[in-house]
Amino acid sequence: MGHWLLAFVSAFGAVFLLELPDKTTALTLVLSNRFRSRPVLAGATVAFALQAVISVALGSAITLLPERLVAAAIAVLFGVSAVLLLRESLAADPDDADAAASSRANTPYLRAAAISFGTLFITEWGDASQVTAIGVAARYANPIAVGLGTFLALMSVTVLALLVGRKLRSRVPAHFIQRGAAAVFGVFALLAAWEVFA
């Protein structure tokens, strides 16, 4: 039991600390600005469950990919996301908060959940938390504990971001949140590009 608990705590603690200031938080804030919280949470639950299973089960496959290839893909993904968010925030009418709220309320549940799933699932590929889960799984050889710890850490960060997103939505105009997220994504793109060329 002690070995299982140590593997669980190691996975949870490492992934939680890595993800708290990471792109998952920023992306969840953006998703919570666009959609209601429940479908975002549902999409995140499925995405992170799959990511935890894949990280633990196929961990060695990720380590075989060239680091530069993974970093380049991440740089492009975040660069494009930053540009799209910035463009959308500049095109948005600051007085159009009612329309944004209406759009958020009118987006079908399954569509919002599917978009949340796809976005979060793809952005976690090659992420530090995924590599960490792979390393913890290899060290402790306890896939259930590591998978559960990884999943619960990712979900904890997501729930925190959804709660913060709800508070921000009522106090900060959507275009400011989008511009902030675009800046964060731009930084992530630059950091990933640095890994490619460093």
N, C-alpha and C positions, 0 to 999 in steps of 0.2 A: 504493500500500500504506500509506503514511504517513497519508493521509486516512482510509482505512478503519480503521486502528488508533486514530487519534485519536477517531473517532466511537464505536468500540467501548468504549474506555477511558472516555470522557466519559459514555456511557450507563451502563456498569457502575458506575463510581465514584459518580455522582450517585444512582442508584437504590439502591445498596447502603447508602450513608450515610443516605438518607431512610428506608429500610425497617427498618434495624437497631433503632431505638427505636420503630417504628411498630406499628400494629395487626396486621400480618401476623405479627410475632413473637409477640405475645400470643395471637393466635388459633391459631397453630401449637402453642403450649404447651398450650392447652386441648384441641386435637384430639389431641395426643400423650398427653394424660391419659386420653382416652376410647377411643382406638383404637391398634392396633399401628402402628409407624412406617412400615412398607412401604406399606400402603394410603393413609396420609396423604401420603406422598411421591409416590405414583402420582397421586393426585387433584391435588396441588399442581403436579406437572409438566404435566398437561394444562391446568389452569386458567391457569398462568402463561405457557405457550406461546401459548394463545389470547389472553391479555391483551396479550402483547408484540406479536403480529401485529395485533390490533385497535388498539392504541395507535399503532403506526407507520402502519398502513394508513388508519385513520379518524381520525387525530389532529385534523384540522381540525374534525370534527363535535363533538368534546368541547368545543372552545373556543367553539363557538356556543351551547352551553347556558348559561342564566343561572347564574352562580356560586352565587347564593342557593338556587336549586332543588337543585343538587347538594349543597350544604352541609346543607340541611334534610333531604334523604333520608338522608345519612350520619348526621346527629344522631339521627334516629328509629331507624335501624338499630342504632347503638351503644347508644342508650338502652334499647331493648328487649332487646338482648343482655346488657347489664349487669344488668337486672332479672331476667332468666331465670337467669343464672349465679348471682346472689346467692341467689335463691329455691332453686335446686337445692343450693347449698352449705349453706344453713341447714337444708334438709330431710334432708341426708345424715347418716348415722350415722358419726361419726368412727372407730368401730371396724370399719367395713364395708370396709376396704381390700381384703380377700380377695375380696369380692363385686365390687368395682370391677375388680380384676385379672381375675377370671373373665369379667366382662362384656366387657372389652377383648379378651380372648382369643377369646371366642365370637362376636363381631360378625363377620358374613361380610365377606370381603375387599372384594367389589364394593360392598357397602353402605357400608362405611367410606370407600372411595375416592370414591364418589359424593357422600357428605356433605362430605368434605374438598374435593372439586372445587367443589361448589356454594357452599359457605361462602366459600372463598378467592376464587373468581371474582367473586362478587357484591361482596365487601367491597373489592376493588381498583378498582371503578368510581369514577371521579372522584378517586382518590387522588393525592397529591402525586407519587408515582412515575410514575403514568400520565401526568400533565400534564408531568412532566419528560421522559419518553420522547418525548412529542409534540414538546416544544420542541427536544430534541436532534436528533430526526429532521428537523425543519424546518430547523435550523441547518446540519446536515451533508449533508442530502439523500443519505443512505446507509442505506436502510431495513434491509438485512440486518445491517450492523454494529450499528446501534442496537437492532434487535429481538433479536439474539443477546446483546448486552451487557445489555439489560434482563432477558431471560429468565434468564441466568446469575446476575445479581445477586439476583433474587427467589429463585432456587433455593438460592443460597448462604446467604441469611438463613434460609430454611426448614430447611435441613440443620442449621445452627447451633441453631435453636430446637428441633429434634427431639432433638439431642444433649443440650441443656440440659434438655429435658423428661424424657428418660430418667433423668438424674441426679436431677432434682427428685422424680420419682415414687418413687424408692427412699428418699428422705430426708424428704420433706414430704408430709403427708396431703393427699389430693385436695381436700378441702373448703377448705383454705387456698389452694391454687393457684387454685381457682374464685373465691374471694373476691378474691384479688389481681387476677385477670383481670377480674372485675366492676368493681373500682375503676379499672383502666386503661381499660376500655371506657366507664365513666362519664365519665372525664376527656376521652376522645375525643369523646363525645357533647356535652359542654359546650363544647369547643373548636369543634366544627362548628356548634353553635347560636350561639355568639358570632359566627362568620362570617356567619350568616344576618342577625343583627340589628345587627351593627357597621356 
